[in-house]
């Protein structure tokens, strides 16, 4: 792979702003499990190897199981995920693939039954943030650490 720009070096203020979003989310109400599941799922959809490597490792460190990570791409076809997690994964997919149909009314209404407005807001911000990181990593061809 060809070496590309390092945005952290060329535009440190922009990179710092991205980290501010990440730090805000780290101190939010979102559980580590919810956070890592949505990061992994968005990164699967976007094909971001760098983020998949990072977030699967983080999820395992936080107690996630191999089986759930292996089956995350098929979450609808398994009973390994809770109703809350399924709604979070639906939000993740619909926001990541916003051009298809957006965050549907059906998914949003399910979220309202399970979460308060702050949690829903934080979920959307988390999905938006991982999608931005995926685009930075893919565009700059960030290499997976050996």
GROMACS elastic network, one bead per residue, 0.5 to 0.9 nm:
[ bonds ]
;  ai    aj funct       b0    kb
    1     4     6  0.89540   500
    1   141     6  0.75876   500
    1   143     6  0.87604   500
    2   141     6  0.79105   500
    3   140     6  0.80227   500
    3   141     6  0.73937   500
    3   142     6  0.86845   500
    4   139     6  0.84478   500
    4   140     6  0.53968   500
    4   141     6  0.66269   500
    4   142     6  0.82799   500
    5     8     6  0.88379   500
    5     9     6  0.82405   500
    5    10     6  0.74446   500
    5   140     6  0.60963   500
    5   141     6  0.87519   500
    6     9     6  0.54632   500
    6    10     6  0.62360   500
    6    11     6  0.83076   500
    6   140     6  0.69667   500
    6   142     6  0.85348   500
    7    11     6  0.52440   500
    7    12     6  0.68309   500
    7    14     6  0.80146   500
    7    15     6  0.67709   500
    7   136     6  0.82333   500
    7   140     6  0.78898   500
    8    11     6  0.56555   500
    8    13     6  0.81056   500
    8    14     6  0.77561   500
    8    15     6  0.53545   500
    8    16     6  0.78952   500
    9    12     6  0.55674   500
    9    15     6  0.85664   500
   11    14     6  0.54948   500
   11    15     6  0.64149   500
   11    16     6  0.86837   500
   12    15     6  0.50135   500
   12    16     6  0.59279   500
   12    17     6  0.85296   500
   13    17     6  0.62122   500
   13    18     6  0.87608   500
   14    17     6  0.50566   500
   14    18     6  0.64263   500
   14    19     6  0.87708   500
   15    18     6  0.50784   500
   15    19     6  0.63259   500
   15    20     6  0.86638   500
   16    19     6  0.50196   500
   16    20     6  0.62035   500
   16    21     6  0.89048   500
   17    21     6  0.66713   500
   17    22     6  0.88456   500
   18    21     6  0.53101   500
   18    22     6  0.64774   500
   18    23     6  0.87526   500
   18   129     6  0.77394   500
   18   132     6  0.83588   500
   18   133     6  0.80354   500
   19    23     6  0.59502   500
   19    24     6  0.83690   500
   20    23     6  0.50560   500
   20    24     6  0.60250   500
   20    25     6  0.85936   500
   21    24     6  0.50438   500
   21    25     6  0.62487   500
   21    26     6  0.86423   500
   21   125     6  0.82847   500
   21   126     6  0.84357   500
   21   129     6  0.69679   500
   22    25     6  0.51969   500
   22    26     6  0.62291   500
   22    27     6  0.88743   500
   22   126     6  0.79887   500
   22   129     6  0.71389   500
   22   130     6  0.86614   500
   23    27     6  0.64758   500
   23    28     6  0.87220   500
   24    27     6  0.53772   500
   24    28     6  0.63194   500
   25    29     6  0.79979   500
   25    30     6  0.73598   500
   25    35     6  0.87001   500
   25   122     6  0.70867   500
   25   123     6  0.89661   500
   25   125     6  0.78531   500
   25   126     6  0.66398   500
   26    29     6  0.83024   500
   26    30     6  0.77508   500
   26    32     6  0.84155   500
   26    35     6  0.87523   500
   27    30     6  0.81154   500
   28    31     6  0.83064   500
   28   119     6  0.84878   500
   28   122     6  0.71231   500
   29   118     6  0.83119   500
   29   119     6  0.67066   500
   29   122     6  0.76989   500
   30    33     6  0.82514   500
   30    34     6  0.64435   500
   30    35     6  0.63127   500
   30   119     6  0.68495   500
   30   122     6  0.69925   500
   30   123     6  0.73097   500
   30   126     6  0.88872   500
   31    34     6  0.52207   500
   31    35     6  0.61178   500
   31    36     6  0.86344   500
   32    35     6  0.50076   500
   32    36     6  0.60500   500
   32    37     6  0.84588   500
   32    59     6  0.78888   500
   32    62     6  0.71799   500
   33    36     6  0.53658   500
   33    37     6  0.60975   500
   33    38     6  0.86558   500
   33    59     6  0.70444   500
   33    62     6  0.74250   500
   33    63     6  0.83165   500
   33    64     6  0.71847   500
   33    85     6  0.88970   500
   34    37     6  0.52613   500
   34    38     6  0.62813   500
   34    39     6  0.86043   500
   34    84     6  0.88464   500
   34    85     6  0.67699   500
   34    88     6  0.73266   500
   34    89     6  0.88577   500
   34   123     6  0.86199   500
   35    38     6  0.54716   500
   35    39     6  0.61979   500
   35    40     6  0.86902   500
   35    59     6  0.89342   500
   35   123     6  0.80633   500
   35   126     6  0.72873   500
   35   127     6  0.88493   500
   36    40     6  0.60066   500
   36    41     6  0.84454   500
   36    55     6  0.61725   500
   36    56     6  0.75579   500
   36    58     6  0.73225   500
   36    59     6  0.56869   500
   36    62     6  0.89316   500
   36    64     6  0.88853   500
   37    40     6  0.52629   500
   37    41     6  0.60863   500
   37    42     6  0.85940   500
   37    55     6  0.84518   500
   37    56     6  0.86825   500
   37    59     6  0.76936   500
   37    69     6  0.81076   500
   37    72     6  0.79224   500
   37    85     6  0.80435   500
   37    88     6  0.83919   500
   37    89     6  0.74598   500
   38    41     6  0.50895   500
   38    42     6  0.60180   500
   38    43     6  0.83494   500
   38    85     6  0.88985   500
   38    88     6  0.69640   500
   38    89     6  0.61370   500
   38    91     6  0.87152   500
   38    92     6  0.59257   500
   38    93     6  0.86593   500
   38   123     6  0.85372   500
   38   126     6  0.78505   500
   38   127     6  0.67322   500
   38   130     6  0.82953   500
   39    42     6  0.53926   500
   39    43     6  0.60609   500
   39    44     6  0.85806   500
   39    51     6  0.78611   500
   39    52     6  0.79645   500
   39    55     6  0.66379   500
   39    56     6  0.88546   500
   39    92     6  0.84128   500
   39   126     6  0.79171   500
   39   127     6  0.71259   500
   39   130     6  0.58850   500
   39   131     6  0.83289   500
   40    43     6  0.50813   500
   40    44     6  0.60970   500
   40    45     6  0.87289   500
   40    51     6  0.74418   500
   40    52     6  0.57385   500
   40    53     6  0.88658   500
   40    54     6  0.89256   500
   40    55     6  0.59602   500
   40    56     6  0.65958   500
   40    59     6  0.87414   500
   40    69     6  0.82312   500
   40    72     6  0.82147   500
   40   130     6  0.89273   500
   41    44     6  0.50477   500
   41    45     6  0.63560   500
   41    46     6  0.86733   500
   41    52     6  0.85646   500
   41    72     6  0.68905   500
   41    73     6  0.69604   500
   41    89     6  0.71486   500
   41    92     6  0.71400   500
   41    93     6  0.75069   500
   42    45     6  0.51461   500
   42    46     6  0.61536   500
   42    47     6  0.84450   500
   42    48     6  0.86440   500
   42    89     6  0.87553   500
   42    92     6  0.62942   500
   42    93     6  0.67051   500
   42    96     6  0.63408   500
   42   127     6  0.72310   500
   42   130     6  0.69966   500
   42   131     6  0.66262   500
   42   134     6  0.82160   500
   43    46     6  0.50143   500
   43    47     6  0.57555   500
   43    48     6  0.51066   500
   43    49     6  0.75054   500
   43    50     6  0.87202   500
   43    51     6  0.61561   500
   43    52     6  0.57814   500
   43    55     6  0.88027   500
   43   130     6  0.75039   500
   43   131     6  0.74125   500
   43   134     6  0.63870   500
   44    47     6  0.50950   500
   44    48     6  0.65785   500
   44    49     6  0.80986   500
   44    51     6  0.88490   500
   44    52     6  0.68575   500
   44    73     6  0.75232   500
   45    48     6  0.80333   500
   45    73     6  0.86983   500
   45    93     6  0.77251   500
   45    96     6  0.76790   500
   45    97     6  0.83676   500
   46    49     6  0.89872   500
   46    96     6  0.80719   500
   46   131     6  0.77608   500
   46   134     6  0.68476   500
   46   135     6  0.80571   500
   46   138     6  0.87579   500
   47    51     6  0.88868   500
   47    52     6  0.82063   500
   47   134     6  0.81565   500
   47   138     6  0.81806   500
   48    51     6  0.55350   500
   48    52     6  0.61168   500
   48    53     6  0.86221   500
   48   134     6  0.56910   500
   48   135     6  0.79898   500
   48   137     6  0.70259   500
   48   138     6  0.60866   500
   49    52     6  0.50241   500
   49    53     6  0.60249   500
   49    54     6  0.85651   500
   49   134     6  0.88355   500
   49   137     6  0.85780   500
   49   138     6  0.81504   500
   49   142     6  0.87741   500
   49   143     6  0.84243   500
   49   144     6  0.72610   500
   50    53     6  0.53317   500
   50    54     6  0.63432   500
   50    55     6  0.87282   500
   50   134     6  0.81503   500
   50   137     6  0.67181   500
   50   138     6  0.79913   500
   50   141     6  0.85157   500
   50   142     6  0.64040   500
   50   143     6  0.63703   500
   50   144     6  0.51385   500
   50   145     6  0.83337   500
   51    54     6  0.50087   500
   51    55     6  0.58676   500
   51    56     6  0.82292   500
   51   130     6  0.85273   500
   51   133     6  0.79111   500
   51   134     6  0.66175   500
   51   137     6  0.75692   500
   51   144     6  0.85332   500
   52    55     6  0.53427   500
   52    56     6  0.58278   500
   52    57     6  0.83108   500
   53    56     6  0.56153   500
   53    57     6  0.63121   500
   53    58     6  0.87137   500
   53   144     6  0.70603   500
   53   145     6  0.88343   500
   54    57     6  0.54034   500
   54    58     6  0.62285   500
   54    59     6  0.87198   500
   54   144     6  0.83139   500
   55    59     6  0.59210   500
   55    60     6  0.84638   500
   56    59     6  0.50249   500
   56    60     6  0.61998   500
   56    61     6  0.86256   500
   56    64     6  0.86423   500
   56    66     6  0.89546   500
   56    69     6  0.72376   500
   57    60     6  0.51885   500
   57    61     6  0.62632   500
   57    62     6  0.87090   500
   58    61     6  0.50822   500
   58    62     6  0.62615   500
   58    63     6  0.88612   500
   58    64     6  0.87042   500
   59    62     6  0.50279   500
   59    63     6  0.64435   500
   59    64     6  0.52036   500
   59    65     6  0.80997   500
   59    69     6  0.84505   500
   60    63     6  0.51659   500
   60    65     6  0.64181   500
   60    66     6  0.73487   500
   60    69     6  0.87483   500
   61    64     6  0.72365   500
   64    67     6  0.86524   500
   64    68     6  0.72491   500
   64    69     6  0.75099   500
   65    68     6  0.54709   500
   65    69     6  0.64889   500
   65    70     6  0.86872   500
   66    69     6  0.51590   500
   66    70     6  0.60009   500
   66    71     6  0.85821   500
   67    70     6  0.50485   500
   67    71     6  0.61558   500
   67    72     6  0.84523   500
   67    80     6  0.86196   500
   68    71     6  0.51372   500
   68    72     6  0.58009   500
   68    75     6  0.83873   500
   68    80     6  0.66073   500
   68    81     6  0.77833   500
   69    72     6  0.51268   500
   69    73     6  0.81471   500
   70    73     6  0.74339   500
   70    74     6  0.86483   500
   71    74     6  0.52752   500
   71    75     6  0.61836   500
   71    77     6  0.87934   500
   71    78     6  0.77824   500
   71    80     6  0.85215   500
   72    76     6  0.86821   500
   72    81     6  0.88294   500
   72    89     6  0.89727   500
   73    76     6  0.84263   500
   74    77     6  0.55712   500
   74    78     6  0.69832   500
   75    78     6  0.55691   500
   75    79     6  0.78060   500
   75    80     6  0.76146   500
   75    81     6  0.69117   500
   75    86     6  0.72445   500
   75    89     6  0.80325   500
   76    79     6  0.79214   500
   76    81     6  0.86032   500
   76    86     6  0.74566   500
   78    81     6  0.71683   500
   79    82     6  0.74723   500
   81    84     6  0.80209   500
   81    85     6  0.58006   500
   81    86     6  0.62881   500
   82    85     6  0.50729   500
   82    86     6  0.61797   500
   82    87     6  0.86992   500
   83    86     6  0.50623   500
   83    87     6  0.63213   500
   83    88     6  0.86650   500
   83   114     6  0.86874   500
   84    87     6  0.52494   500
   84    88     6  0.62686   500
   84    89     6  0.86748   500
   84   110     6  0.89538   500
   84   111     6  0.78732   500
   84   114     6  0.66827   500
   84   115     6  0.84344   500
   85    89     6  0.60631   500
   85    90     6  0.85224   500
   86    89     6  0.50320   500
   86    90     6  0.61227   500
   86    91     6  0.85922   500
   87    90     6  0.50014   500
   87    91     6  0.61618   500
   87    92     6  0.85110   500
   87   107     6  0.66681   500
   87   108     6  0.85347   500
   87   110     6  0.68200   500
   87   111     6  0.62309   500
   87   114     6  0.86569   500
   88    91     6  0.50711   500
   88    92     6  0.60915   500
   88    93     6  0.86673   500
   88   107     6  0.89749   500
   88   111     6  0.77617   500
   88   123     6  0.74112   500
   89    93     6  0.61692   500
   89    94     6  0.85541   500
   90    93     6  0.51706   500
   90    94     6  0.60626   500
   90    95     6  0.84842   500
   90   103     6  0.86008   500
   90   107     6  0.67646   500
   91    94     6  0.51875   500
   91    95     6  0.59584   500
   91    96     6  0.82475   500
   91   103     6  0.65024   500
   91   104     6  0.84814   500
   91   107     6  0.67095   500
   91   108     6  0.77188   500
   91   111     6  0.84208   500
   91   123     6  0.80000   500
   91   124     6  0.75493   500
   91   127     6  0.81302   500
   92    95     6  0.54372   500
   92    96     6  0.58968   500
   92    97     6  0.83799   500
   92   103     6  0.89019   500
   92   123     6  0.82068   500
   92   124     6  0.77834   500
   92   126     6  0.88520   500
   92   127     6  0.58151   500
   92   128     6  0.87857   500
   93    96     6  0.51093   500
   93    97     6  0.58974   500
   93    98     6  0.81440   500
   93   103     6  0.86461   500
   93   127     6  0.88350   500
   94    97     6  0.51198   500
   94    98     6  0.56026   500
   94    99     6  0.86489   500
   94   100     6  0.77600   500
   94   101     6  0.71459   500
   94   102     6  0.55415   500
   94   103     6  0.51146   500
   94   104     6  0.73148   500
   94   107     6  0.86965   500
   95    99     6  0.84722   500
   95   101     6  0.88998   500
   95   102     6  0.60015   500
   95   103     6  0.57613   500
   95   124     6  0.75883   500
   95   127     6  0.69597   500
   95   128     6  0.74699   500
   96    99     6  0.84000   500
   96   102     6  0.85904   500
   96   127     6  0.70732   500
   96   128     6  0.75238   500
   96   131     6  0.67083   500
   97   100     6  0.58052   500
   97   101     6  0.76911   500
   97   102     6  0.70356   500
   97   103     6  0.89258   500
   98   101     6  0.60422   500
   98   103     6  0.69149   500
   99   102     6  0.62500   500
  101   104     6  0.67262   500
  103   106     6  0.84516   500
  103   107     6  0.68368   500
  103   108     6  0.67813   500
  104   107     6  0.53709   500
  104   108     6  0.61707   500
  104   109     6  0.85952   500
  105   108     6  0.50344   500
  105   109     6  0.59922   500
  105   110     6  0.85485   500
  106   109     6  0.53259   500
  106   110     6  0.63538   500
  106   111     6  0.87531   500
  107   110     6  0.51268   500
  107   111     6  0.62318   500
  107   112     6  0.87383   500
  108   111     6  0.50217   500
  108   112     6  0.62674   500
  108   113     6  0.88509   500
  108   120     6  0.86958   500
  109   112     6  0.50254   500
  109   113     6  0.64888   500
  109   114     6  0.89614   500
  110   113     6  0.52790   500
  110   114     6  0.66557   500
  110   115     6  0.87356   500
  111   114     6  0.52199   500
  111   115     6  0.57397   500
  111   116     6  0.82508   500
  111   120     6  0.69463   500
  112   115     6  0.54056   500
  112   116     6  0.64312   500
  112   117     6  0.72951   500
  112   120     6  0.76037   500
  113   116     6  0.80435   500
  115   118     6  0.79531   500
  115   119     6  0.58555   500
  115   120     6  0.62970   500
  116   119     6  0.54282   500
  116   120     6  0.63690   500
  116   121     6  0.86931   500
  117   120     6  0.51157   500
  117   121     6  0.60557   500
  117   122     6  0.85603   500
  118   121     6  0.50347   500
  118   122     6  0.61117   500
  118   123     6  0.85633   500
  119   122     6  0.50114   500
  119   123     6  0.60791   500
  119   124     6  0.86478   500
  120   123     6  0.50437   500
  120   124     6  0.62924   500
  120   125     6  0.86305   500
  121   124     6  0.52396   500
  121   125     6  0.62037   500
  121   126     6  0.85984   500
  122   126     6  0.60149   500
  122   127     6  0.86145   500
  123   126     6  0.50469   500
  123   127     6  0.62600   500
  123   128     6  0.86301   500
  124   127     6  0.51678   500
  124   128     6  0.61607   500
  124   129     6  0.85333   500
  125   128     6  0.50816   500
  125   129     6  0.60221   500
  125   130     6  0.86947   500
  126   129     6  0.50574   500
  126   130     6  0.62244   500
  126   131     6  0.85185   500
  127   130     6  0.53680   500
  127   131     6  0.61498   500
  127   132     6  0.86399   500
  128   131     6  0.51856   500
  128   132     6  0.62861   500
  128   133     6  0.88155   500
  129   132     6  0.50745   500
  129   133     6  0.62806   500
  129   134     6  0.86024   500
  130   134     6  0.59928   500
  130   135     6  0.85403   500
  131   135     6  0.62488   500
  131   136     6  0.86925   500
  132   135     6  0.51559   500
  132   136     6  0.62909   500
  132   137     6  0.86862   500
  133   136     6  0.50520   500
  133   137     6  0.60811   500
  133   138     6  0.85067   500
  134   137     6  0.51690   500
  134   138     6  0.60180   500
  134   139     6  0.83655   500
  135   138     6  0.52211   500
  135   139     6  0.58326   500
  135   140     6  0.83561   500
  136   139     6  0.52600   500
  136   140     6  0.60385   500
  136   141     6  0.81762   500
  136   142     6  0.82625   500
  137   140     6  0.54236   500
  137   141     6  0.56742   500
  137   142     6  0.50528   500
  137   143     6  0.83592   500
  138   142     6  0.66089   500
  139   142     6  0.80484   500
  140   143     6  0.89984   500
  143   146     6  0.87338   500
